[in-house]
Amino acid sequence: MLAFVLLAIVMLAGGIGVITFKQPVHAALSLVVTLLGLAVTYVTLQAHFLAAIQVIVYAGAIMVLFLFVIMLLNVQGQEPTPHLRWMRPVAYAVALLAAAGIAITAFVDRAPLPTADQVAALQGGTAEALGTALFSHYVLAFQLVGVLLLTGIVGAVSLSQRGNPAAKGAPSGSEAAPEREMSHG
């Protein structure tokens, strides 16, 4: 129980860092801390396969994708605009309502017992048990996650092309400059 509490504190601190850091790269690295904390939590639950997948897929591949998006968009830490001052209190109110809703749901509405496939997946997290559960009961969710990731990539590329004058067909500074002829002398 002590390990879970310590890991929960680390993951909570990483999650808070994701939403409070002003530099996007720092926020992405804070997300890596959160994802690695979740992987260690899987190890404490004896789900070593899930821990390995967490590190390889999420902390590795997905974070590389996030960093490429940050680099493509050339995102800078920006100060909040003064004309949206009302948004901060509204965001705090929505966050408090969401936290209250999650707490009420967790304590009032108990989850049903897991199915046999879910129990097998949770007991060691073998690849066979996870594959059976993922591609039988959760195939639609699996496909929707793939569509969501593809949409994010297409959106990032289109946003990065919007600010690029070379992508619009306009000549860049080096192409617009008149060419100088070299005199042979």
C-alpha positions as CSV (number, residue, x, y, z in Angstrom):
1,M,0.0,0.0,0.0
2,L,2.9,2.4,0.7
3,A,4.3,1.8,-2.7
4,F,1.0,2.6,-4.3
5,V,0.6,5.8,-2.3
6,L,4.1,7.0,-3.2
7,L,3.6,6.2,-6.9
8,A,0.2,8.0,-6.8
9,I,1.9,11.1,-5.4
10,V,4.6,10.9,-8.2
11,M,1.9,10.4,-10.9
12,L,-0.2,13.2,-9.5
13,A,2.8,15.6,-9.4
14,G,3.6,14.6,-13.0
15,G,0.0,15.3,-14.0
16,I,-0.1,18.7,-12.3
17,G,3.2,19.5,-14.1
18,V,1.6,18.7,-17.4
19,I,-1.0,21.3,-17.0
20,T,1.0,23.9,-15.1
21,F,4.4,24.1,-16.9
22,K,4.5,26.9,-19.5
23,Q,7.1,25.3,-21.7
24,P,5.6,22.5,-23.9
25,V,8.7,20.4,-23.7
26,H,8.7,20.5,-19.9
27,A,5.0,19.5,-19.9
28,A,5.8,16.6,-22.2
29,L,8.7,15.5,-19.9
30,S,6.3,15.7,-17.0
31,L,3.9,13.4,-18.8
32,V,6.8,11.0,-19.3
33,V,7.2,10.9,-15.5
34,T,3.5,10.2,-15.1
35,L,3.6,7.4,-17.7
36,L,6.7,5.8,-16.1
37,G,5.0,6.0,-12.7
38,L,2.1,4.0,-14.1
39,A,4.5,1.4,-15.6
40,V,6.0,1.0,-12.1
41,T,2.5,0.6,-10.7
42,Y,1.9,-2.2,-13.2
43,V,5.1,-3.9,-12.0
44,T,3.9,-3.8,-8.4
45,L,0.7,-5.5,-9.6
46,Q,2.8,-8.3,-11.2
47,A,1.7,-7.2,-14.7
48,H,5.1,-7.1,-16.3
49,F,3.9,-7.3,-19.9
50,L,1.6,-4.2,-19.3
51,A,4.6,-2.4,-17.8
52,A,6.8,-3.1,-20.8
53,I,4.0,-2.0,-23.2
54,Q,3.5,1.1,-21.1
55,V,7.2,2.1,-21.4
56,I,7.6,1.0,-25.1
57,V,4.4,2.4,-26.5
58,Y,3.4,5.3,-24.4
59,A,6.6,6.6,-22.7
60,G,8.5,5.8,-25.9
61,A,6.6,6.1,-29.1
62,I,3.7,8.4,-28.2
63,M,6.0,10.8,-26.4
64,V,8.3,10.9,-29.5
65,L,5.2,11.7,-31.5
66,F,4.3,14.5,-29.1
67,L,7.8,16.0,-29.2
68,F,7.7,15.9,-33.1
69,V,4.3,17.8,-33.0
70,I,5.8,20.3,-30.6
71,M,8.8,20.8,-32.9
72,L,6.6,21.0,-36.1
73,L,4.3,23.6,-34.6
74,N,7.2,25.5,-33.0
75,V,5.2,26.1,-29.9
76,Q,6.5,28.6,-27.5
77,G,5.6,29.3,-23.9
78,Q,3.0,32.0,-24.2
79,E,1.6,34.4,-21.7
80,P,-2.2,34.2,-21.3
81,T,-4.1,36.8,-23.3
82,P,-5.8,39.5,-21.2
83,H,-9.2,39.3,-23.0
84,L,-9.9,35.8,-21.6
85,R,-9.7,36.5,-17.9
86,W,-13.0,34.8,-17.3
87,M,-11.7,31.5,-18.5
88,R,-9.4,30.7,-15.5
89,P,-12.2,30.8,-12.9
90,V,-14.5,28.8,-15.2
91,A,-11.8,26.2,-15.7
92,Y,-11.3,25.9,-11.9
93,A,-15.0,25.5,-11.4
94,V,-15.3,22.8,-14.1
95,A,-12.3,21.0,-12.6
96,L,-13.9,21.0,-9.1
97,L,-17.2,19.7,-10.5
98,A,-15.3,17.0,-12.4
99,A,-13.4,16.0,-9.3
100,A,-16.6,15.9,-7.2
101,G,-18.3,13.8,-9.9
102,I,-15.5,11.3,-10.0
103,A,-15.4,11.1,-6.2
104,I,-19.1,10.6,-5.9
105,T,-19.1,8.0,-8.7
106,A,-16.2,6.1,-7.1
107,F,-17.8,5.9,-3.7
108,V,-21.5,5.5,-4.6
109,D,-21.6,3.5,-7.9
110,R,-19.5,0.3,-7.3
111,A,-18.2,-1.3,-10.5
112,P,-19.5,-4.8,-11.4
113,L,-17.2,-7.8,-11.0
114,P,-14.7,-8.3,-13.8
115,T,-15.3,-11.0,-16.4
116,A,-13.1,-14.1,-16.8
117,D,-11.1,-12.4,-19.6
118,Q,-10.5,-9.3,-17.5
119,V,-9.4,-11.4,-14.5
120,A,-7.0,-13.3,-16.7
121,A,-5.6,-10.1,-18.2
122,L,-5.1,-8.6,-14.7
123,Q,-3.4,-11.7,-13.3
124,G,0.0,-11.2,-14.8
125,G,-1.1,-9.4,-17.9
126,T,0.1,-12.0,-20.5
127,A,0.1,-11.1,-24.1
128,E,-2.4,-13.8,-24.9
129,A,-4.9,-12.7,-22.3
130,L,-4.6,-9.1,-23.2
131,G,-4.9,-9.8,-26.9
132,T,-8.0,-11.9,-26.4
133,A,-9.7,-9.2,-24.2
134,L,-8.6,-6.4,-26.5
135,F,-9.6,-7.9,-29.9
136,S,-12.9,-9.5,-28.7
137,H,-14.6,-7.2,-26.2
138,Y,-12.8,-3.9,-26.9
139,V,-12.1,-4.0,-30.6
140,L,-14.2,-0.8,-31.3
141,A,-12.4,1.2,-28.7
142,F,-9.0,-0.1,-30.1
143,Q,-10.0,1.1,-33.6
144,L,-11.3,4.5,-32.3
145,V,-7.9,5.1,-30.5
146,G,-6.2,4.5,-33.8
147,V,-8.5,7.0,-35.6
148,L,-7.9,9.5,-32.8
149,L,-4.1,9.3,-33.2
150,L,-4.4,9.6,-36.9
151,T,-6.6,12.6,-36.6
152,G,-4.0,14.2,-34.2
153,I,-1.2,13.6,-36.7
154,V,-3.2,15.1,-39.6
155,G,-4.2,18.1,-37.5
156,A,-0.6,18.7,-36.4
157,V,0.6,18.6,-40.0
158,S,-2.1,20.9,-41.3
159,L,-1.4,23.4,-38.5
160,S,2.3,23.4,-39.2
161,Q,1.6,23.9,-43.0
162,R,-0.7,26.8,-42.3
163,G,2.1,29.1,-41.1
164,N,4.6,27.9,-43.6
165,P,4.7,30.2,-46.7
166,A,6.6,27.6,-48.8
167,A,3.7,25.2,-48.3
168,K,1.2,27.7,-49.8
169,G,3.1,28.0,-53.0
170,A,4.6,31.4,-52.2
171,P,8.3,31.7,-52.9
172,S,10.5,31.8,-49.9
173,G,13.1,34.5,-49.3
174,S,15.9,32.8,-51.1
175,E,13.8,32.0,-54.2
176,A,12.3,35.5,-54.5
177,A,15.7,37.2,-54.5
178,P,17.0,37.9,-58.1
179,E,19.7,35.7,-59.2
180,R,23.1,37.2,-59.8
181,E,25.1,36.3,-62.8
182,M,28.7,35.6,-62.1
183,S,31.0,37.5,-64.4
184,H,33.9,35.6,-65.8
185,G,36.9,37.7,-65.4
